[in-house]
């Protein structure tokens, strides 16, 4: 009887991510386009990047979390909060809480082209100015859920009782899923969560409305109802995808450049403090 209350999610939309060449060392395309705050809440944007050393300079952030997933290559990162750094390899994630402000950079290792996905998560008003925090999540170390023909790496949230220790200010489920050809599996989600799937490799059938998706496409999850929900997937060939879903923040969004706050005044303050050298708290 309990299963009757579970909403079988459909796929609401599907789109091919197109990368544009910005320079000889950088190509990028939006997985989630900025500006659709309510549609994707709590997610603000996601960019897919292929880049080499020198593509990005040191830059600030405030009022958000960034979640960087490395598809290929290696990315060296520097943290203004601790003064430390490290290297992210394929399948690794950095979960950075900018909060009150960080100045950082992500640089591919020398001679390497990195291929990554970076998601921006909105922070609620009371956490906009929280202390910065870095969580470096090695793909080889995160909790794993294993089903017949399917492996779920749980970077955040939970998957059928397998719980990630990743700390969240906004509840977010992030799983990397690898499936063998012909395998079928599902991921449960609170009905209130909004989310999407990005396909890294292969193809499959997604959702109750059985939408076909293939590598390089982003699939928006349909409404999850008022209670629990799940999204079903069947692999048509060896399949690898990421699923992101989170609890909407439902607050005013004012975004400019690397800062996302609730008011124009807060944005002006962030720029002024960055110029004046008082940005880092």
C-alpha positions as CSV (number, residue, x, y, z in Angstrom):
1,X,0.0,0.0,0.0
2,X,2.9,2.4,0.8
3,X,4.1,2.3,-2.8
4,X,0.8,3.7,-4.0
5,X,1.8,7.1,-2.5
6,X,5.1,7.2,-4.4
7,X,5.0,9.6,-7.4
8,X,6.7,8.1,-10.5
9,X,8.4,11.1,-11.9
10,X,8.4,11.9,-15.6
11,X,11.0,13.8,-17.6
12,X,9.7,17.4,-18.2
13,X,12.2,18.5,-20.8
14,X,15.3,17.3,-22.6
15,X,18.1,19.4,-24.2
16,X,21.5,18.8,-25.8
17,X,24.3,20.8,-24.1
18,X,26.2,22.7,-26.7
19,X,29.8,23.9,-26.0
20,X,31.0,27.1,-27.6
21,X,34.7,27.9,-28.0
22,X,35.6,31.0,-26.0
23,X,39.3,30.8,-26.7
24,X,42.0,28.3,-27.8
25,X,42.1,26.9,-24.3
26,X,38.4,27.1,-23.2
27,X,35.1,25.8,-24.5
28,X,31.9,26.0,-22.4
29,X,28.2,25.5,-22.5
30,X,25.3,25.8,-20.0
31,X,23.7,22.7,-18.6
32,X,21.4,24.9,-16.6
33,X,21.1,28.4,-18.0
34,X,21.2,31.2,-15.5
35,X,18.1,33.3,-14.9
36,X,15.6,30.4,-14.5
37,X,15.8,30.7,-10.7
38,X,12.3,29.5,-9.9
39,X,12.4,26.7,-12.4
40,X,15.5,25.0,-11.0
41,X,15.5,26.3,-7.4
42,X,17.8,25.7,-5.4
43,X,20.1,25.4,-8.4
44,X,21.2,28.6,-10.0
45,X,23.3,27.4,-13.0
46,X,25.5,24.7,-14.2
47,X,28.3,25.0,-16.7
48,X,30.2,22.3,-18.6
49,X,33.8,23.4,-19.3
50,X,36.7,22.0,-21.3
51,X,39.7,24.1,-20.4
52,X,43.5,24.3,-20.0
53,X,45.7,26.2,-17.6
54,X,45.1,30.0,-17.9
55,X,41.4,29.8,-18.9
56,X,40.3,31.1,-15.5
57,X,41.9,33.6,-13.2
58,X,41.6,33.9,-9.4
59,X,38.0,35.0,-8.6
60,X,35.6,35.6,-5.7
61,X,32.3,34.1,-4.7
62,X,29.7,34.9,-2.1
63,X,26.2,33.7,-1.2
64,X,26.4,30.3,-2.9
65,X,27.9,26.8,-2.9
66,X,29.7,25.5,-6.0
67,X,29.8,21.8,-6.7
68,X,32.6,20.8,-9.2
69,X,32.6,17.3,-10.8
70,X,35.6,16.3,-12.8
71,X,34.7,14.2,-15.9
72,X,38.3,14.0,-17.3
73,X,41.7,15.4,-16.5
74,X,42.9,16.9,-13.2
75,X,42.1,20.2,-11.6
76,X,44.3,21.9,-9.0
77,X,42.4,24.1,-6.6
78,X,43.4,26.8,-4.1
79,X,41.5,27.8,-1.0
80,X,41.8,31.4,0.3
81,X,40.1,30.3,3.5
82,X,42.7,27.8,4.7
83,X,45.5,28.7,2.3
84,X,45.7,25.1,1.2
85,X,45.0,23.3,-2.1
86,X,44.7,19.9,-3.7
87,X,44.0,18.0,-6.8
88,X,40.7,16.7,-8.1
89,X,40.8,13.7,-10.5
90,X,38.2,12.1,-12.7
91,X,35.1,11.2,-10.7
92,X,36.0,13.5,-7.8
93,X,33.9,16.3,-6.5
94,X,34.6,19.6,-4.7
95,X,31.7,20.9,-2.6
96,X,32.6,24.5,-1.8
97,X,30.5,26.7,0.5
98,X,31.5,30.3,-0.5
99,X,29.2,31.8,2.2
100,X,30.6,35.1,3.4
101,X,33.3,35.0,0.7
102,X,36.1,33.0,-0.8
103,X,38.7,33.9,-3.4
104,X,39.8,30.8,-5.3
105,X,40.9,29.3,-8.6
106,X,40.6,26.0,-10.4
107,X,43.5,25.2,-12.7
108,X,44.0,22.1,-14.8
109,X,47.4,20.4,-14.2
110,X,50.1,21.5,-16.6
111,X,49.6,20.3,-20.2
112,X,46.2,18.7,-19.4
113,X,42.7,19.6,-20.7
114,X,40.2,19.3,-17.9
115,X,36.5,18.5,-18.5
116,X,34.2,19.4,-15.7
117,X,30.7,20.3,-14.6
118,X,30.2,23.1,-12.1
119,X,26.9,23.6,-10.3
120,X,25.9,26.7,-8.3
121,X,23.5,26.1,-5.4
122,X,21.7,29.0,-3.8
123,X,22.2,29.5,-0.1
124,X,19.2,30.7,2.0
125,X,19.3,34.2,3.5
126,X,20.4,33.1,6.9
127,X,23.3,31.2,5.5
128,X,24.5,33.7,2.8
129,X,27.3,35.0,5.2
130,X,28.1,31.7,6.8
131,X,31.8,30.7,7.2
132,X,33.4,29.2,4.0
133,X,33.8,25.5,3.9
134,X,35.4,23.1,1.5
135,X,34.5,19.4,1.2
136,X,36.7,17.4,-1.2
137,X,34.9,14.2,-2.1
138,X,37.0,11.5,-3.7
139,X,35.0,9.3,-6.0
140,X,36.8,6.2,-4.7
141,X,35.8,7.0,-1.1
142,X,32.1,8.0,-1.2
143,X,29.4,5.6,-0.1
144,X,28.2,3.2,-2.8
145,X,24.8,1.5,-3.4
146,X,25.1,-1.6,-5.6
147,X,22.1,-3.1,-7.4
148,X,22.1,-5.7,-10.2
149,X,23.8,-4.0,-13.1
150,X,23.9,-0.6,-11.4
151,X,26.3,1.3,-9.1
152,X,25.2,4.5,-7.3
153,X,27.9,6.7,-5.8
154,X,26.3,8.9,-3.2
155,X,28.1,12.2,-3.1
156,X,25.3,13.9,-1.2
157,X,22.0,12.9,0.3
158,X,21.0,9.2,0.2
159,X,20.1,6.4,-2.1
160,X,17.9,3.5,-0.8
161,X,19.4,3.7,2.7
162,X,23.0,4.5,1.6
163,X,23.7,7.9,3.2
164,X,26.4,10.4,2.3
165,X,28.2,12.2,5.2
166,X,28.5,15.4,3.0
167,X,27.3,18.4,4.9
168,X,24.5,20.5,3.3
169,X,22.9,23.9,4.1
170,X,20.3,23.1,1.5
171,X,19.2,19.5,1.3
172,X,20.6,18.1,-2.0
173,X,20.9,14.6,-3.4
174,X,23.8,14.0,-5.8
175,X,24.5,10.6,-7.2
176,X,26.7,9.3,-10.0
177,X,25.2,6.3,-11.6
178,X,26.8,3.6,-13.8
179,X,24.6,1.0,-15.4
180,X,25.2,-2.0,-17.6
181,X,23.3,-2.5,-20.8
182,X,19.7,-3.7,-20.0
183,X,19.9,-2.8,-16.3
184,X,17.0,-1.1,-14.6
185,X,17.2,1.0,-11.4
186,X,15.6,3.9,-9.6
187,X,16.4,6.8,-7.3
188,X,14.0,8.0,-4.6
189,X,13.6,11.7,-3.9
190,X,11.4,13.8,-1.7
191,X,8.5,15.0,-3.8
192,X,9.3,18.7,-3.1
193,X,12.8,18.4,-4.7
194,X,13.5,19.9,-8.1
195,X,16.2,18.3,-10.1
196,X,17.8,17.2,-13.3
197,X,20.0,14.5,-14.9
198,X,23.1,15.0,-17.0
199,X,24.2,12.0,-19.1
200,X,28.0,11.6,-19.4
201,X,28.1,8.4,-21.4
202,X,25.8,6.0,-23.2
203,X,22.0,6.2,-23.5
204,X,18.9,5.0,-21.7
205,X,15.2,5.4,-21.1
206,X,14.3,7.8,-18.3
207,X,11.1,8.5,-16.2
208,X,7.6,7.3,-16.2
209,X,7.0,8.7,-19.7
210,X,10.0,6.7,-21.0
211,X,12.1,9.5,-22.5
212,X,15.1,8.4,-24.5
213,X,18.3,10.3,-23.4
214,X,21.9,10.1,-24.6
215,X,25.3,11.4,-23.7
216,X,25.6,15.2,-23.6
217,X,21.9,15.7,-22.8
218,X,20.3,17.3,-19.7
219,X,16.9,16.0,-18.6
220,X,14.7,18.1,-16.3
221,X,12.8,16.0,-13.7
222,X,9.0,16.5,-13.6
223,X,6.9,17.3,-10.6
224,X,7.3,14.9,-7.6
225,X,4.0,15.4,-5.9
226,X,3.5,16.1,-2.2
227,X,5.1,13.0,-0.6
228,X,7.8,10.7,-1.8
229,X,8.8,10.2,-5.5
230,X,11.2,8.2,-7.6
231,X,12.8,8.4,-11.0
232,X,13.3,5.2,-13.0
233,X,16.0,4.5,-15.5
234,X,16.8,1.7,-17.9
235,X,20.1,1.5,-19.7
236,X,20.0,0.8,-23.5
237,X,23.8,0.6,-23.5
238,X,26.5,1.1,-20.8
239,X,25.3,4.3,-19.1
240,X,26.8,6.9,-16.8
241,X,24.9,9.9,-15.6
242,X,24.7,12.4,-12.7
243,X,21.5,13.1,-10.9
244,X,21.1,16.3,-8.9
245,X,18.0,17.2,-6.9
246,X,17.4,19.6,-4.0
247,X,14.9,21.4,-1.8
248,X,13.8,24.8,-3.2
249,X,15.0,27.8,-1.2
250,X,12.0,30.0,-2.4
251,X,13.7,33.4,-1.8
252,X,14.5,36.5,-3.9
253,X,17.6,36.0,-6.0
254,X,19.8,38.9,-7.0
255,X,22.8,37.7,-9.0
256,X,25.7,39.7,-10.5
257,X,28.9,38.1,-11.6
258,X,30.2,35.7,-9.0
259,X,27.9,37.0,-6.2
260,X,24.3,35.8,-5.5
261,X,22.5,37.6,-2.7
262,X,18.9,38.6,-1.8
263,X,19.1,42.4,-2.5
264,X,20.9,44.9,-4.8
265,X,22.4,46.5,-1.7
266,X,24.1,43.2,-0.7
267,X,25.5,42.9,-4.2
268,X,26.9,46.4,-4.1
269,X,28.5,45.7,-0.7
270,X,30.1,42.5,-2.0
271,X,31.8,44.4,-4.9
272,X,32.8,47.3,-2.6
273,X,34.4,45.0,-0.1
274,X,36.2,43.1,-2.8
275,X,37.6,46.3,-4.2
276,X,38.5,47.6,-0.8
277,X,40.3,44.5,0.4
278,X,37.8,43.7,3.2
279,X,36.0,40.9,1.3
280,X,37.4,37.9,3.2
281,X,35.9,37.6,6.7
